[in-house]
């Protein structure tokens, strides 16, 4: 995969990051499951490494800065100005939990929550512009928001990111250059869980990956099944971080 040399267009999902209470365990699990290797990353928020697939950066893994913080994956969206976009988050009824702050020479980031409480990140890339693989195996393949208020979320993200949100299939999608880059849908399956952005990684074989996840100490939350984007399964790592796997080449 060619290296990313230009900042991704505003509103494009550009990075995913896991905050966990067991960085060594998470590194071992995802390294075996998705064939990741690791290099050091910025440490403003604590210990942090970048995961690579085939030599291309695909994700970040770090230690949660606040004890007891839920183990979870966060989707980051590319922005032209993290400072200006965080102001829009506040003006549109969201909250900003972290930043904007400088991540060494890599870029500028913020972590926020939308009007329903779903956490997401903003990334103004400088030396590090985002993931460089996907949807090839091991790379991020899709981002999808599950929310009890699809209409409110569509208005919020459209205003904050300055991109249109249009009906697509059973939900909505954020569009960049007329192309769907992230999904938004009403999450009936939340069942008392807070709204969240779901991270999907591409794999060659969804059923095999689900079995390997269990053998490595993880869990299958939703068995492999056919979806509008092809075979998919919902999994959890040994520390409780939820993620999905999607057959490579499908969005």
N, C-alpha and C positions, 0 to 999 in steps of 0.2 A: 504494500500500500504506500503510495507516495506521501511524503511528509506534508503536514498542513503548513503552508507558508503564508496564508492570508487569514485574517480573522474571519470567523464564520459570521454570516449575516445575523443581525439582531433577531432574537427570538428562536434561533436554532438550538436545540439541545446539544451541548458541546462537551459535557463531562458528567460523570457520575462518581460519587464518593461515598464510601462506607465509614460510618463512625461506630466503633465497636469497643467492647471492654476487654477483648482478647486479641490483640493485633497479631501475635504469633500464630494463634489458632486460625484466625481468618486467612492469614497468608498461606498457611498449609492447605486449608480446605479449598480455597479458590485456585491456588496454584495447581493442585491435583485435578480439580473438576474442570477448569477452563484452560489449563495449560498456560498459566500466567507465570512470568518471572517479574522481578521487582527491582526498582532503583530508588534511591533516596528522593524525597520531595520536600517542599517548604515545611517549616516546623513552627510557624507562628501559633497554631492552635494545638501544638503537641506533636508527638511522634506521628510520622506520616510517610507513606511510601507510594510510589506510582507503580501500578501494574502494567505490564507490557504483554502483548500478544503478537508473536512473530516479530518482535523488535519494535512494535508501534505502541505508544501509550494508549491505554484504553480506560483506566479507572484509577481512583485513589483509595487508599485504605488508611485510616487513622484511628487514634485513640480518642474516645469521647472526652472532651475537656471537663464536662460536668459529671460527677459520679451519679450513677443511677439513670443517666440519659438513655432513652431507648436505643437499642442497636438498630440502625436503619440506613438504607441507601438514600441518597439525595441526588436529584437531577438538577444540573446547572444549565442555565440558558445564557447564550452569548449575548452581551450587550455592548453598545458603543461607549457607554459611560455608566459605571456602577453607581457613582454618586447621584447622577440625575435619575436613574431608574429606581434607586431606593427611595428617593423623594416621591416618585410616582406611586410606589407601593403604599406609602403612608397616605397619600392623597386619595387613593382608591379604596382605603379601608383595611389594608393589610398591615402587618407588623414586621419590623426589621429586628432580628435577634442578634446578628453579628455583622459588624462592619458598617460601611465599606472599610476594608483594610487592605494593605499591600501585602501580597504573598511573595516576599523577596522580589526577584526580577521576573517571576513567572507571570504576574498579572495582579489584578485587583478584584476582590471578591466581596460578596455579601450573602448572608443567609436570611431568608425571610419566610413569612407564612401568608397565605392568601386569606380571603375573607372567611373561609370555612375552617382555617387552621392547617391546611396542607402545607408542609415545608418544602421549599425549593431554594435553589441557589442562583446567584447572578455572577457571571464571570466576564471580566473585561481583560481579554488575553493580551499579553505582551510577548515575553519570550515563549510562554506556553499557551498555545492557541486552542487546545482541546484534544479530544481523542482522535487518533489517526487510523483507527480500524473500525469498521462496522458498515453493514451488518455481516462481515465475515465472522467465522467461528471464533469465539472468545471476545468479540467486541460488542458494544451496545447496539441493540437492534431497534428498540422502540421505547418511547416513554408514554405513559398513560396515566391520567389523573382519574381517580375514583372519588366522587364527591356527592353529597346529598343535594347539591344545588348546581346542576350543570349550567343553567342559564346564567346564574350569578358568576360562576367561574369563567364562563366564556367572556362576559363583559369585563371582568377583572383582568384576565391575561391579555385580552385584546388591547385594553387601555395601557397597561403597564409595559407591554412589549411592543406596542405600536404595530401589531400585525392582525389581519382579519382572522376571525374564527367562524367556520362554516359547518353546517350539518354534514356529517359523513356517516353513512351506515346507521347504526343504532345510537350514535352519539354525535360528538362534534370534533373538529380537528383544528389545531392552530396551523395556519398556512404561512409559508415563507416562499415568496416567488411563485405563488399558486400551488405549491406542493405541500401536502400534509406532513408535518414534522413531529407532531405530538397529538395524542388523543385526549379527549375530555368526555367522560360519560358518568351518568348517574350510577352510583355504586351500591346496588341493592345488597351485594355480598359483604359490605363493610361490617354488618352485624355488631354494631356497637363500637367498632374500631374507628379511630379518627380518619378523616379524609387523608389520602396519601397519593404521592406520585409513585407508580410502579415502574421499576427498572426491568427491562428485558434484555437478556444477552443471547446472541446467536450461537447455536450449536448445530452440529451435523445431524445428531440423532437425539430427539427429545426424550424418548423412552429410555435409552441407554444412559443419558445424563441423569435422569431422575433416579435410576437404580444406583448409579455411582454416588450421587449425593447422599443417599441413605447409607451406603457402605462407608462413607467418609464421616458419618456422624450427623448428617443433616436430616431433614424431614421432607416428605412430599405433602404439601398442603392441598393441592388440587392435582389429581392424576392427569397424565398426558391426555389431551383431547384436541379435537379439531376446532379451530376458531376462525374468525373472519380473516386472520392473517396466517393461517396454516396451523400445524401442530404446535401446541404450547403446553407448558406445565408450570405450576406455581410451587416454589420450593422455599425452604428455610435453611440457613446455615446453622452450625452447631451452637452459635451464640444467639440465635434468634432473629437474625436479619433476613427479611423476606425479599425474594427476587423471583423473576420468571425467566424461563428459557424458551426460545422461539427458534424454529428451524431456520438455518442460515439461508439468506437470499430472499426472505419474505419480510414484509413490513406490515 
